[in-house]
Amino acid sequence: MREDANVVRNYGKLLIDLAQIVPDGIVGFFPSYRFMEDVVFQWNEMGILNEIMNQKVLFIESRDYI
């Protein structure tokens, strides 16, 4: 169900709700970079990232290529 847009949207809305009430930072865990990239892309398309950024500073970890 990872790829279901409704599931992705619901987790995004949950994160928005948490960002509104948690006073400090929040750490989100994704099991892989590929999955994180897919979800972040979808959240951006849905406008969820903008809503999160209205509440918190957003840092997205990148892959380290050496």
Secondary structure as UniProt FT lines:
FT   TURN            2..3
FT   HELIX           5..21
FT   HELIX           33..46
FT   HELIX           48..53
FT   TURN            54..55
//
